């Protein structure tokens, strides 16, 4: 699927590990009106790639999410990217799917959103002993019509670790998830950093962002993903 390019909410995410309350920063909101079919196509592609139920339980997105790197490479629901093109921190763009119904709670514009990136194929899909591998967590990005967020305004949890799939391990899925408080709270969040990137600190293969989200009272509201592989196969 190619998502339509329209005025979107825009946020660029930086990184630093901390466990302090997350101060809310602000993202601009627009009158974008994507077709309802977009969220169903996202859901379909996530299921087709076995991100449902491997990474996260099935849900219908409330938002559409894209990511773009300084190289101009972007996430487009399973496109394959070159590893060298995604080494810098991506910019994240989110816009509301206004008519989509979702299993997620009704969310106000003051809710804090959390962006994560996870690799369920580490070190390979056939040998997922490090799965999932945490690549990124950033928070403090609510939706508001007040203006665009600056890099320095965000409070981030785990620094961006770019994709680095080992040789001869095939394609890896790098999954972006937008999370929101499951109870709809607008209070500052106290998010725990995973104790380790491997298995998101659970010590159990095939565990990761779903466990961390539950522990921190978060639920998924949007997703996207890319494929990347080492040139040596």
N, C-alpha and C positions, 0 to 999 in steps of 0.2 A: 504494500500500500504506500502511496505517496501522499503525505499529509499536505493539505493546502497551505500555502504561505499567505497568512493574513496578519493583521496586527495582533500580536500575542502579548501575554505577560512575559517579562524577561528578567532572568536573574542569573548572574555569574557566581559560581560557588567556589570558595577557597577552602583551605584546610588547616586544622590545628586541633589536637586532642585536648578536650577538657570536659569536666562534669558539672560545670556551673549551670544555673538556670539559664534557659535560652531566651535572650532578649529578642523580641519580635522586630524584624526588619520589614520593609514594605515593597511590594511588587505592583506595578501598574496593571490595571484591568481595562479591558476593551470590550467592544460590542461584537466580537467575533461570533459567527453563527455556523459552526460546523454541522454537517448532516449527522443525524442520529446514527446512521449506519457506520460512522467512523468508530464509535466505541465498540460496536459489535465486531467490526473487523479487527480491532485491537485484541479483543477477547478471543477471536478465532485464531489469530496468529500466535498468541501466547499458548493456546491449547495445542496447536499444530506443532510448535517447537518443544512441547512437553515441559514448558515452564509451569503450566498447570498440570499436575499438582506437585511437580518435583520441587519447585522453588517456593511457590505460594499457593494457597487455596484459591479456587476459581472465584473471580469477582467481576462485576461489570464496572468499568472505569467511570468515574464522575468527571475526569479531566483527560485531556490529551497532552502528551508530554513528548518533547523532542530534545535532543542534545546535539550540539555542534562544537567541534574542536577548531582551534585557530587555523588548522590546515584546510578548513572548509569541509572536512569529512563530517558526517552526521549519522545519527541513529534513525533508522527507518524500518522498524519492525522486522529485523532479521537480515538486513543487508550485511555483506561481508566487507570489512575494512582492513586496510594495511596497518599492521602494528605500529610502524613508524609514524603513522598519521594521527595516532591517538595517545601520544605520550604527554601532551600538555593537558591541563585541566579543561574540561568542557564547559560551555555555557548551556544552561538549562532553560528551556522555554516551556511554559505551561499555560493552557487556557481551558476554561470551563466548557464542558459539553452541556449546554443549558437545559436540554430536554431529557437528558439521560436519567433513567432510574437506576439505582444502585443499591446493593446490600449494605453499603457504608452508611453511617448516620448522616443526617442532614448537617451540613457544615456552614458556619458563618464565615464572613470574610476575614474575621479576626483570628481564625484558627491558625496555628503554626504547622507548617508542612515540613516534612523531612525527606531528603533525597538520599537514596542508597544505590550503590552499584555492587553487584555480587556475581561471582563466577561459580556456577554449579558443576563445572567440568574440570576441576583442579585435582591433581595435575593432568588428568584426562578423563573423558567420559567413561572409559572402560576401567579406570582405576581412580575412583573419586575419593581417595583417602583424605585429601585436603578440602574436599567440598563441604560446604561452600567456602570460597575464599572472599573475604571482605575487601573491596577495593575503595570504598568511599562512603562516608556518611556526613551529611551537612544538614543543618537545621536552622530554624528561625526565619522561615520564608512564608509569611502569610499572604493572602490575596487581599489587595486593597487598591482603590482607585487613586491613591495619593502620589504615585510616581515610581520610577525604576529604582531597584536596589543596587547599591554599590558594593563592590567586593569587600571592602573594609567593614561594612555594616553587619555582616553575617557572623554567627557563632557556629563553628563547625566541630565535629566530633572525631572523625578519623580522616587523616589526610588522603588525598587522591594518590593511589598507586596505579600507574597505567597498566594496561594489559601487557602481559609478558608470558604468553603460553610457551611451554617448553618445546624443544624439537620433537618431532614425530609423535605428537599427541592429538593431531587432528584439530578441527575447529572447536573453539570454546565459545559458549554463550556468555555475553556480558549483559546482565539484566539490570535495567534502571527501574527502581520502584519509588513512587511518590507515596508517602505514608502520612496519615493524619491521626490525631487522637481519636481512639475508638469511641470515647464518651462525648466527643464534641467540645471538650473544654477549651476555653480561650486563655486559661492560665498559663504562665511560663512553664515550660517542660523541664524536668530534670532527667536527662537521658544518660544512661550508662554507656560507656565505651566498651565494646567487646574486649575481653582480656587478650585475645589473639586474633589475627586475621584468619588463620586456618580454622575451618569449621566455625568461624565466628566465636571462637573460644569455648565451644560446647564440648570439644573433644570427641565428637561423634561424626563420622562421615555422613554426608548428605543432610547435614543440619546447618542452619545459618540464619538468614534474614527473617524467616518466619518465626523462629524461636525468639530472636532479639526483639522483633516487633511486638510479640505477645508480652514479653517481659516488661516492655516499656509502654504498654497500653496503646499501641498503634495499629491501624488497619490500612490496607492498600487502597488507593483511590486512582492511581494511574500507573502505567508501565510502558516500557519500550525496551528494545534490545538490539545488539549487534552480534555478529560473528567475527572472530579474528583467529588467525592461526600463525604459528611460526613458519617461516619460509622453508625450513628444513623438514620435509615430510618423507 
